[in-house]
Amino acid sequence: MKKVVIIGGSFGGLTAAFELRRHLGRRAEITLVSETADFAFAPSFPWVALGLRKPQDITVGLDKLLSRKGIKFLQATVQKLDPGKQEVDLGNSSLSYDYIVIATGAHLDFEAIPGLGPEKGYTHSIMTLEHAVQTNQAWQQYLETGGPIVIGSTQGVSCFGPAYEFIFGAEHALWKLGLREKASLTFVTSEPYISHFGLGGFRQAGRVIEDEFAEKDINVFTNAVVKEIQPERVILGDGTELPFEFSLFVPPFRGVDVVINSGLGNPKGFIAVDDYYRHKSYPNIYVTGVAVAVAPKEATPVPTGVPKTGFMTEHMSKVVARNLAADILGREAQALPLRKLDVICIADLGAKAAFMMAKPALPPRQKTYLKKGRWAHWLKIIFERYFLFKLKRGAMNLP
Ligand SMILES: Cc1cc2nc3c(=O)[nH]c(=O)nc-3n(C[C@H](O)[C@H](O)[C@H](O)COP(=O)(O)OP(=O)(O)OC[C@H]3O[C@@H](n4cnc5c(N)ncnc54)[C@H](O)[C@@H]3O)c2cc1C
């Protein structure tokens, strides 16, 4: 029986695992290795940080979920991946494979900017569940004092949505508590213009979201380089100093150490794939989600990366599973070039949200769509509940 190892227990790895089981039945031994015991629904992290969700509302234990499907789960950190020996090293043990799916996401590169990040710096984060929980504690403390808030995405970011969602969510929370007048809000982004999102923008999105910043009286700095964060001060590349009582920044991404050390990735540690989502030199290595290298369509004045959203990740994983199963079953694989991936996303804006769709994700496009309203905010909440309900029953299904 063929052995398939999947690294990563989030959108990419879980979708690949479920889909592989569906395509292959019991004709392969599938093992999923993940550092964390739980799947955590990242789109709700901004709500955790603002105290609107508890971690237990948005997490699902991987062991129970996978064992019901006959998929083996190992909670471990892959230390080394040897593509020649077809083996992964888990520290105390090793696993051999015939096929491997790399769904390891990214390393959050807080070290790239002095003073950045919750561990060694002065800014908060919502990029992991632990960070979101810590940020909620800091947010509760902030509410007692008020003062300037600086939120943003640094140079090299490829996941812009969370900073938008957090600043609009924070603004709405302050307004609801009657504390808005105690805070000045500033948004800093490496994007060349509002709503570029690393995707070349969504036609009218720039105007729609800019209006939202204006209506909410939030200062905006685009094309911004964050040079350094000092205690209570963000220093931009042009010398601008932004004092803060509370600050949160999305850091640049790079590949995780195991990918960098394996030599499978590009210099940033992301892995280039063919149209079947296989590594170009090792056809038994499949890659999905944030771990995939996607070249930006255009160079921006300040470097930005292309996001690989949950929706895109799920789509990639379905292609990965279909093609990996086809290889085992002696069937024909189907191509899905990266340039043909679509994107659908709901960016929460506090009381409202923006529903966005682009076909394909990177321009030129056949179709783009953006609508803003309270209905989109409710749609995001309904979707969160629906997704977690379905997941607990063993299915990943993003819209
Ligand atoms: C705050 C936030 C909000 C978001 N909002 C949205 C949204 O509204 N809509 C949307 O579509 N997308 C959203 N996204 C993006 C979405 O979460 C990502 O696209 C998705 O998580 C990518 O999945 P992935 O499996 O590729 O990587 P990740 O989710 O990063 O998962 C990687 C997994 O690999 C594991 N791993 C890494 N290295 C190792 C190792 N060496 N050994 C074992 N395990 C390892 C990690 O523990 C993790 O389980 C958001 C992301 C964030 C952070």
The ligand as an ORCA input file, in Angstrom:
! r2SCAN-3c Opt
* xyz 0 1
  C      -5.777     36.484     10.768
  C      -6.046     35.806      9.468
  C      -7.266     36.023      8.819
  C      -7.528     35.385      7.606
  N      -8.739     35.591      7.001
  C      -9.047     34.920      5.870
  C     -10.338     35.057      5.271
  O     -11.201     35.776      5.769
  N     -10.590     34.362      4.129
  C      -9.640     33.556      3.553
  O      -9.917     32.936      2.521
  N      -8.407     33.409      4.099
  C      -8.102     34.068      5.226
  N      -6.859     33.927      5.803
  C      -5.857     33.123      5.104
  C      -5.973     31.661      5.449
  O      -5.998     31.472      6.830
  C      -4.794     30.943      4.803
  O      -4.951     31.036      3.416
  C      -4.727     29.508      5.188
  O      -4.572     29.371      6.578
  C      -3.575     28.829      4.473
  O      -3.575     27.478      4.840
  P      -2.235     26.602      4.785
  O      -2.682     25.227      5.166
  O      -1.561     26.796      3.488
  O      -1.262     27.222      5.856
  P      -1.425     27.498      7.476
  O      -2.839     27.810      7.758
  O      -0.392     28.489      7.748
  O      -1.072     26.102      8.110
  C       0.198     25.549      8.111
  C       0.184     24.325      9.003
  O       1.433     23.654      8.911
  C       1.896     23.342     10.221
  N       3.363     23.255     10.145
  C       4.237     24.177      9.701
  N       5.501     23.705      9.768
  C       5.411     22.455     10.265
  C       6.381     21.455     10.587
  N       7.682     21.654     10.390
  N       5.939     20.274     11.094
  C       4.618     20.055     11.303
  N       3.652     20.975     11.013
  C       4.062     22.147     10.509
  C       1.375     24.500     11.062
  O       1.380     24.179     12.433
  C      -0.036     24.646     10.467
  O      -0.913     23.657     10.994
  C      -6.562     34.552      7.013
  C      -5.331     34.338      7.666
  C      -5.075     34.952      8.882
  C      -3.768     34.703      9.575
*
